[in-house]
């Protein structure tokens, strides 16, 4: 007895696995369940693909089995390929998105760093010109640059020590009380 069953399976040219179950329904009829699946796909939706069910006599199944399963199996193989491609592209999008966020964060930090350095430079220029109060005002706020809190506090204290004596707020002046 010669059959071409396995040659016909290979002729479908689909990547995946097969589960074929055969049950006897009546004396001359069979029920054939064909489940084509691919466990390498990471999407759980692959588990929702139903089996192909065929009922018929032995002669009907011998003559029409491959014609009946060819299109559904090829469609399922395409579906699996699309699922896998989708998952790969989704992962690439995640990576790209994270890279984009990281780049924006770096750019934002770089811009913020430039603003901080510019403000500190302006304060230094005003101090050199002897404009201590204006320099003190140009030192950036700790609220905007909490990472430089100690430097900002020290710089403001240093500049406030250079303010000219205010007669109205001088604790050594007894008349101001």
Buried (B, 14 or more C-beta within 10 A) or exposed (E): EEEEEEEEBEEBEBEBEEEBEEEEEEEEBBBBBBBBBBEEBEBEEBEEBEBBEBEBEEEBBEEEBBEBBBEBBBEBBEBBBEBBEBEEEEEEEEEEEEEEEEEEEEEEEEEBEEEBEEBBEBBBEBBEEEBBEBBBEBBBEBEEBEEBEEBBEEBBEBBEEEEEEEEEEEEEEEEEE
